[in-house]
Amino acid sequence: MRAVRLHQPAIDGLSVDEIDVPSLAPGEALVRVHAAALTRDELDWPLDRLPAIPSYELAGVVEAVAPGVADVAPGAAVFALTPFDRDGNAAEYSAVPAGLLASKPKNVSHVESAAVPLAALSAWQGLFDHGRLEAGERVLITGAAGGVGHFAVQLARHRGAEIVAPGEGRADLVFDTAGGELLSAAQGERVVSVAEEADGATYFVVAPNRAQLIELAALVDGGVLKPMIDSTFPLAEARAAFERTMQRGKHGKVVLSVTD
Ligand SMILES: NC(=O)c1ccc[n+]([C@@H]2O[C@H](COP(=O)([O-])OP(=O)(O)OC[C@H]3O[C@@H](n4cnc5c(N)ncnc54)[C@H](OP(=O)(O)O)[C@@H]3O)[C@@H](O)[C@H]2O)c1
């Protein structure tokens, strides 16, 4: 199969290689990847392996399952956030722990579905699990047009919170997806950042969560949550795709479209 692999931790350390389709360990499902989404800075995240396949979220169709796997069956259209400590999904096939796979939203494409897991789970966990956002509270979201930020705005509104801009007074919750000066300047009773560690802010790493993913899929299918796609690239243009993730002025997610 074709797979994007990182040989050195930088964009020019990426190449598209021909490698074996992964074999299945117990508890895993083999997914034919239709789309895999990218996250800014992900090539800088710590790695205990090289070469490494990047992209930690996918949408696709189950091709096969390991013996005894009952969570999913071949033919199921699925999406997932996959673990950071193993190869990701920028490839034609990916072996995924079957318990992490949820049915993909039915009313949107694979590209739009692949844009959801990492970013929308980050938004959900940042706002609700770590930020304890309640209806009626005022929330300031930095990087509101970005991959995580655009989901955070929609989820916060759906929860009944009021979105405030910098300069509109102290917020009950700051949810930061930008880091740097925007994080330093943000004033809030509670400050949660997914972008960087900082004094006075709770930093967290998003965790796979199938139950939350099922709720997110229902919100997408209900038209409440709309994934925004900044741009799509074929696997062969993975370097250009990662370059796009690092640019300013994006609207939503950068996605590799692997197969139609
Ligand atoms: N800890 C975790 O588990 C986790 C999970 C997801 C994401 N992340 C990290 O969180 C950050 C946001 O991810 P994302 O996918 O939402 O990124 P993104 O799509 O690039 O969005 C970031 C947003 O922040 C804004 N921004 C303001 N100041 C910025 C600056 N100095 N540099 C870059 N952007 C700036 C950008 O808007 P303008 O360009 O329009 O100003 C952009 O829309 C990334 O660093 C990512 O690696 C961490």
PDBQT file of the ligand as one rigid body, heavy atoms in Angstrom, charges set to zero:
ROOT
HETATM    1  N1  LIG A 301      -2.944  18.724  23.141  1.00  0.00    +0.000 N 
HETATM    2  C1  LIG A 301      -3.692  18.090  22.227  1.00  0.00    +0.000 C 
HETATM    3  O1  LIG A 301      -4.172  16.986  22.430  1.00  0.00    +0.000 OA
HETATM    4  C2  LIG A 301      -3.992  18.794  20.929  1.00  0.00    +0.000 A 
HETATM    5  C3  LIG A 301      -5.117  18.433  20.179  1.00  0.00    +0.000 A 
HETATM    6  C4  LIG A 301      -5.431  19.176  19.037  1.00  0.00    +0.000 A 
HETATM    7  C5  LIG A 301      -4.643  20.240  18.671  1.00  0.00    +0.000 A 
HETATM    8  N2  LIG A 301      -3.538  20.537  19.410  1.00  0.00    +0.000 N 
HETATM    9  C6  LIG A 301      -2.718  21.712  19.093  1.00  0.00    +0.000 C 
HETATM   10  O2  LIG A 301      -3.567  22.846  19.218  1.00  0.00    +0.000 OA
HETATM   11  C7  LIG A 301      -3.198  23.814  18.251  1.00  0.00    +0.000 C 
HETATM   12  C8  LIG A 301      -4.420  24.155  17.413  1.00  0.00    +0.000 C 
HETATM   13  O3  LIG A 301      -4.729  23.072  16.564  1.00  0.00    +0.000 OA
HETATM   14  P1  LIG A 301      -5.635  23.303  15.305  1.00  0.00    +0.000 P 
HETATM   15  O4  LIG A 301      -5.651  22.040  14.537  1.00  0.00    +0.000 OA
HETATM   16  O5  LIG A 301      -6.914  23.935  15.704  1.00  0.00    +0.000 OA
HETATM   17  O6  LIG A 301      -4.729  24.398  14.519  1.00  0.00    +0.000 OA
HETATM   18  P2  LIG A 301      -5.186  25.429  13.418  1.00  0.00    +0.000 P 
HETATM   19  O7  LIG A 301      -6.229  24.820  12.556  1.00  0.00    +0.000 OA
HETATM   20  O8  LIG A 301      -3.951  25.957  12.803  1.00  0.00    +0.000 OA
HETATM   21  O9  LIG A 301      -5.917  26.568  14.257  1.00  0.00    +0.000 OA
HETATM   22  C9  LIG A 301      -5.195  27.440  15.113  1.00  0.00    +0.000 C 
HETATM   23  C10 LIG A 301      -5.854  28.800  15.031  1.00  0.00    +0.000 C 
HETATM   24  O10 LIG A 301      -5.166  29.697  15.895  1.00  0.00    +0.000 OA
HETATM   25  C11 LIG A 301      -5.054  30.964  15.259  1.00  0.00    +0.000 C 
HETATM   26  N3  LIG A 301      -3.785  31.587  15.685  1.00  0.00    +0.000 N 
HETATM   27  C12 LIG A 301      -3.687  32.737  16.367  1.00  0.00    +0.000 A 
HETATM   28  N4  LIG A 301      -2.416  33.003  16.648  1.00  0.00    +0.000 NA
HETATM   29  C13 LIG A 301      -1.674  32.029  16.105  1.00  0.00    +0.000 A 
HETATM   30  C14 LIG A 301      -0.267  31.776  16.027  1.00  0.00    +0.000 A 
HETATM   31  N5  LIG A 301       0.627  32.592  16.592  1.00  0.00    +0.000 N 
HETATM   32  N6  LIG A 301       0.150  30.685  15.346  1.00  0.00    +0.000 NA
HETATM   33  C15 LIG A 301      -0.739  29.856  14.777  1.00  0.00    +0.000 A 
HETATM   34  N7  LIG A 301      -2.082  30.036  14.830  1.00  0.00    +0.000 NA
HETATM   35  C16 LIG A 301      -2.539  31.118  15.478  1.00  0.00    +0.000 A 
HETATM   36  C17 LIG A 301      -5.115  30.692  13.761  1.00  0.00    +0.000 C 
HETATM   37  O11 LIG A 301      -5.968  31.638  13.147  1.00  0.00    +0.000 OA
HETATM   38  P3  LIG A 301      -5.405  32.768  12.175  1.00  0.00    +0.000 P 
HETATM   39  O12 LIG A 301      -4.301  32.170  11.373  1.00  0.00    +0.000 OA
HETATM   40  O13 LIG A 301      -6.583  33.148  11.352  1.00  0.00    +0.000 OA
HETATM   41  O14 LIG A 301      -4.967  33.835  13.124  1.00  0.00    +0.000 OA
HETATM   42  C18 LIG A 301      -5.768  29.338  13.633  1.00  0.00    +0.000 C 
HETATM   43  O15 LIG A 301      -7.094  29.449  13.153  1.00  0.00    +0.000 OA
HETATM   44  C19 LIG A 301      -2.045  23.213  17.452  1.00  0.00    +0.000 C 
HETATM   45  O16 LIG A 301      -0.832  23.637  18.013  1.00  0.00    +0.000 OA
HETATM   46  C20 LIG A 301      -2.218  21.724  17.664  1.00  0.00    +0.000 C 
HETATM   47  O17 LIG A 301      -1.014  20.996  17.516  1.00  0.00    +0.000 OA
HETATM   48  C21 LIG A 301      -3.203  19.847  20.523  1.00  0.00    +0.000 A 
ENDROOT
TORSDOF 0
